Amino acid sequence: MSVRRWNRLAFLHKIEAVYGTDIGPSAADAIIASNITFTPLQANEEMRDRLLPYMGNQGAILTEEHGRIEFDVEIAGAGAAGSVPKYGSLLRVCGLAETVTAGTDVTYSIVEDGVESGTIYFNSDGTQHVFVGGQANVQPGFTAKRIPKFRFTLTGLLGSVTDVALPSVTDAGWVTPVAVSKANTTMSLHGWDAVAQSLSLNLGNTLTPRFQIGEESVRITDRKSTGTAVVDAKSMATKNWFAIARARTRGALSIQHGTSAGNIVEIAAPAVEIGAPSQGQENNVVNYSLPLALCPNTGLDEMTITVR
């Protein structure tokens, strides 16, 4: 009997037409991911605890059966301005509506009603796990000298687990990213053209499995968007983060990664509060770690992602 190898896997994801109904993803719906943490079954144990004339474990019944998968996807464009990126279906199940402007860009903006769901096929070297009704959270991350990545956490209702041959998946349509650098990346925070080591953001969706009489679902039940920027410490005359933090001043954040049409991703937040800065260093150069609170400006606008 052959062993099953961890690095032989295929991950398919497709938007559902009806919530919780398997849409049947195919190889064309492949997600090319890395740094995967896969939890095939999460459940609560409802202990029986009956009274009997002897001691011992009475066993349990599993309830609220669902699964979770966490993974990274490289941040890159779609190959042409106005084309939908291969990871677009993942952003949509994070409560982000996809708006396509032909030949220009694709924008992902927050919605709270009518959030879409997805079907996941996770095939681990011939064993296929199916999740339905999946919704997710996303955490974009940019670190100098590295490949930028989205970190997705996706939760779905448990479907079947069966032996199925690995589908023929390729990385066709997935665009090669560029490293985070001065040449490829620009960032502005509160009107300052940042010199930064890193920026990490978190859309902050709360994913809640709900198991009720008459309905089972995974829903986004709350959202608090946050982040952290690690920036070079300049003089107070250049940028006084302490005064900004104490005054609870809100300002804009934007980061653009990539310079060539078809491989540009921009993330914008219009109303960012700075938390208490902490001081550190990299290579004996002083820096500040700035906690970020991404607040709504007019509502449903604390973060947008644009691919162009």
MOWOUR-V580046 format. One record per residue. PHI is phi in radians with two decimals (none if undefined). OMEGA is omega in whole degrees, -180 to 180 (* if undefined). D_FIRST is the distance of its C-alpha to the first C-alpha in Angstrom with 2 decimals. Layout:
phi | omega | d_first
PHI | OMEGA | D_FIRST
PHI | OMEGA | D_FIRST
This chain:
phi | omega | d_first
none | -179 | 0.00
-1.36 | 176 | 3.81
-1.48 | 174 | 6.68
-1.67 | -176 | 9.60
-1.77 | -175 | 12.73
-1.09 | -174 | 16.10
-1.47 | 171 | 18.19
-1.79 | -177 | 16.55
-2.64 | 175 | 18.57
-2.41 | -176 | 21.39
-2.19 | -179 | 24.32
-2.00 | 180 | 26.76
-2.57 | -179 | 30.10
-2.54 | 179 | 33.01
-1.17 | -179 | 36.32
-1.43 | 173 | 36.64
-1.39 | 178 | 39.56
-2.23 | -176 | 39.72
-0.95 | 174 | 38.77
1.33 | 180 | 35.45
-1.83 | -177 | 34.67
-0.96 | -178 | 31.46
-1.58 | 177 | 32.83
1.26 | 177 | 29.63
-1.03 | 178 | 29.18
-2.07 | 180 | 28.08
-1.02 | 179 | 27.00
-1.18 | -179 | 30.73
-1.76 | -176 | 30.71
-1.16 | 172 | 28.24
-1.89 | 178 | 29.11
-1.67 | -171 | 28.53
-2.18 | 175 | 28.33
-2.51 | 176 | 27.73
0.88 | -173 | 27.75
-1.54 | 168 | 25.84
-2.07 | -173 | 25.79
-2.00 | 177 | 23.90
-2.03 | -172 | 24.69
-1.22 | -179 | 22.87
-2.62 | 168 | 25.03
-2.05 | -178 | 28.48
-2.82 | 171 | 30.58
-1.67 | 176 | 33.42
-1.73 | 177 | 33.16
-1.57 | -176 | 36.09
-1.24 | -177 | 36.65
-1.43 | 173 | 38.01
0.86 | 176 | 40.24
-1.37 | 177 | 41.83
-1.61 | -177 | 44.51
-2.32 | -178 | 43.57
-1.38 | 177 | 45.15
-2.72 | -179 | 42.38
-1.54 | 177 | 40.63
2.48 | 179 | 37.01
-1.25 | -178 | 34.70
-1.56 | -180 | 35.51
1.44 | -176 | 32.52
-2.62 | 174 | 32.81
-2.01 | 179 | 32.49
-1.36 | 177 | 30.95
-2.27 | 179 | 33.49
0.96 | -177 | 33.91
-1.29 | 178 | 30.28
-2.68 | -180 | 29.81
-2.41 | -178 | 27.74
-2.50 | 175 | 28.70
-2.41 | 176 | 27.72
-2.06 | -174 | 29.74
-2.89 | 176 | 29.68
-1.84 | 172 | 32.00
-2.27 | -179 | 33.27
-1.10 | 177 | 35.54
-1.50 | 179 | 39.18
-2.68 | -179 | 40.43
-1.41 | -176 | 42.42
-1.94 | 180 | 41.61
1.77 | 177 | 42.80
-2.66 | 179 | 46.17
-1.05 | -179 | 48.72
1.58 | 176 | 48.52
-1.58 | -179 | 44.91
-1.43 | 179 | 42.40
-1.22 | -177 | 39.78
-1.12 | 179 | 36.09
-1.60 | -176 | 35.92
-1.02 | -179 | 38.88
-1.12 | 179 | 37.05
-1.21 | 178 | 35.96
-1.12 | -179 | 39.59
-1.12 | 179 | 40.73
-1.43 | 172 | 38.68
-1.55 | -177 | 40.28
1.42 | 178 | 43.57
-2.09 | 180 | 44.77
-1.41 | -178 | 46.44
-1.69 | 178 | 45.90
-2.06 | -177 | 49.17
-1.77 | 171 | 49.08
-1.90 | -172 | 52.24
-0.94 | 177 | 51.78
1.30 | -176 | 52.13
-2.12 | -177 | 52.74
-2.87 | 172 | 50.09
-2.20 | -176 | 47.69
-1.96 | 177 | 48.61
-2.02 | -177 | 46.62
-2.22 | -171 | 48.98
-1.21 | 168 | 48.67
-2.28 | 178 | 48.95
-2.03 | 177 | 48.89
-1.85 | 178 | 49.25
1.18 | 178 | 46.83
-1.11 | -176 | 43.95
-1.37 | 179 | 41.10
-2.28 | -177 | 37.55
-2.36 | 172 | 34.21
-1.75 | -179 | 30.89
-2.04 | 167 | 27.79
-1.98 | 178 | 24.37
-1.99 | -176 | 22.00
-1.82 | -179 | 18.64
-1.79 | 178 | 16.18
0.83 | 173 | 13.48
1.79 | 174 | 13.24
-1.93 | -174 | 14.61
-1.79 | 175 | 18.35
-1.84 | -180 | 20.99
-1.95 | 169 | 24.48
-2.07 | 175 | 27.71
-2.20 | 178 | 31.13
1.14 | -174 | 34.67
-1.32 | 170 | 33.73
-2.29 | -164 | 36.54
-2.61 | 169 | 36.59
-2.17 | -180 | 38.55
-2.30 | 178 | 38.96
-2.27 | 176 | 40.03
-1.29 | 179 | 41.24
-2.43 | 179 | 41.38
-2.25 | 177 | 43.28
-2.29 | -177 | 43.41
-0.95 | 177 | 45.40
1.34 | -179 | 43.54
-2.18 | 175 | 40.26
-1.35 | 177 | 38.61
-1.28 | -175 | 39.83
-2.53 | 165 | 37.33
-1.53 | 171 | 37.30
-1.85 | -179 | 35.39
-1.81 | 169 | 34.38
-2.12 | -172 | 33.55
-2.12 | 179 | 32.51
-2.06 | -180 | 32.31
-2.48 | 176 | 31.44
-1.28 | -175 | 31.18
-1.24 | 173 | 27.79
-1.88 | -176 | 26.47
-1.47 | 171 | 23.27
-2.23 | -173 | 19.65
-2.46 | 174 | 17.45
-1.47 | -180 | 14.51
-2.44 | 179 | 16.40
-1.07 | 177 | 15.77
-1.01 | 176 | 17.38
-1.26 | 180 | 21.05
-1.47 | -177 | 22.88
-1.78 | 173 | 24.74
-2.25 | 177 | 27.34
-1.69 | 178 | 30.03
-1.04 | 179 | 32.82
1.58 | 178 | 35.83
-1.52 | -174 | 34.97
-1.54 | 178 | 37.88
-1.20 | -178 | 37.60
-1.36 | 170 | 39.34
-2.02 | -178 | 42.06
-1.26 | 175 | 42.40
-1.26 | -176 | 44.82
-2.84 | 175 | 48.05
-1.08 | -177 | 51.79
-1.22 | -172 | 51.47
-1.80 | -167 | 48.88
-2.35 | 172 | 49.63
-2.23 | -177 | 52.81
-2.44 | 177 | 53.29
-2.20 | 179 | 56.38
-2.37 | -178 | 56.90
0.91 | 176 | 60.23
1.42 | -180 | 61.87
-1.78 | 175 | 60.76
-1.29 | -164 | 58.87
-1.24 | 163 | 56.28
-1.84 | -167 | 55.20
-2.32 | 172 | 51.89
-1.48 | -177 | 48.83
-2.81 | 171 | 46.70
-2.45 | 174 | 46.82
-2.15 | -179 | 44.33
-2.21 | -180 | 44.91
-2.49 | 177 | 43.51
-1.01 | 170 | 44.38
1.42 | 177 | 44.02
-1.22 | 169 | 42.72
-1.64 | -179 | 42.09
-1.69 | -175 | 39.12
-2.12 | 170 | 39.64
-1.23 | -179 | 37.31
-2.13 | -179 | 39.79
-2.11 | -176 | 38.92
-2.04 | 170 | 42.07
-1.16 | 178 | 43.19
1.65 | 179 | 43.12
-2.78 | 171 | 41.23
-2.22 | -175 | 38.13
-2.81 | 166 | 38.02
-2.02 | -176 | 37.50
-2.28 | 168 | 40.84
-1.45 | -173 | 42.51
-1.83 | 177 | 45.19
-2.83 | 179 | 46.84
-2.70 | 172 | 47.08
-2.39 | -174 | 48.60
-1.49 | -176 | 48.08
-2.42 | 176 | 48.26
-3.11 | 175 | 47.57
-2.52 | 174 | 48.39
-2.03 | 175 | 50.16
-1.86 | -172 | 50.49
-2.16 | 174 | 53.63
-1.07 | 179 | 55.94
-1.47 | 178 | 58.86
-1.78 | 179 | 62.06
-1.17 | 178 | 65.62
-1.13 | 177 | 66.80
-1.18 | 179 | 69.11
-1.35 | 178 | 66.13
-2.76 | -178 | 64.00
-1.73 | -178 | 64.68
-1.17 | -179 | 61.46
-1.21 | 177 | 63.05
-1.14 | 179 | 65.91
-1.11 | -180 | 63.60
-1.14 | -177 | 61.38
-1.19 | 180 | 64.40
-1.42 | -176 | 66.06
0.98 | 179 | 62.88
-1.25 | 176 | 63.56
-1.81 | 179 | 61.17
-2.57 | -174 | 60.42
-1.48 | 172 | 58.11
-2.21 | 171 | 54.82
-2.56 | 173 | 53.33
-2.39 | 176 | 50.75
-2.05 | 180 | 50.16
-2.11 | -176 | 47.26
1.74 | -177 | 47.37
-2.21 | -176 | 50.44
-1.78 | 178 | 49.51
-0.93 | -176 | 49.70
1.68 | 178 | 46.25
-2.50 | 178 | 44.83
-2.15 | 174 | 47.00
-2.24 | 179 | 46.06
-2.16 | 175 | 48.82
-2.12 | -176 | 48.74
-2.29 | 175 | 52.06
-2.45 | -170 | 53.37
-1.47 | -171 | 57.11
-2.46 | -175 | 57.89
-1.94 | 171 | 56.22
-1.63 | 178 | 57.54
-1.71 | 175 | 57.05
-1.47 | -177 | 56.21
-1.13 | -179 | 57.37
-1.20 | 171 | 56.58
-2.05 | -174 | 55.04
-1.72 | 177 | 55.77
-2.55 | 179 | 53.32
-2.71 | 171 | 52.99
-2.38 | -178 | 50.85
0.94 | 177 | 51.88
1.23 | 174 | 55.12
-1.86 | -176 | 56.00
-1.20 | 174 | 56.79
-2.37 | 176 | 54.91
-2.08 | 170 | 54.95
-1.71 | -174 | 52.05
-1.90 | 172 | 53.34
-1.20 | -177 | 51.84
-2.06 | 171 | 52.19
-1.98 | -179 | 52.88
-1.52 | -174 | 52.54
-1.80 | 173 | 55.12
-1.15 | 175 | 55.98
-1.66 | 174 | 59.12
-1.96 | 180 | 60.04
1.93 | 178 | 56.84
1.05 | -175 | 53.27
-2.40 | -176 | 53.79
-1.23 | 174 | 52.62
-2.66 | 170 | 49.93
-2.28 | 178 | 49.49
-2.12 | -179 | 46.98
-2.13 | 179 | 48.19
-2.00 | -177 | 46.22
-2.65 | * | 48.42
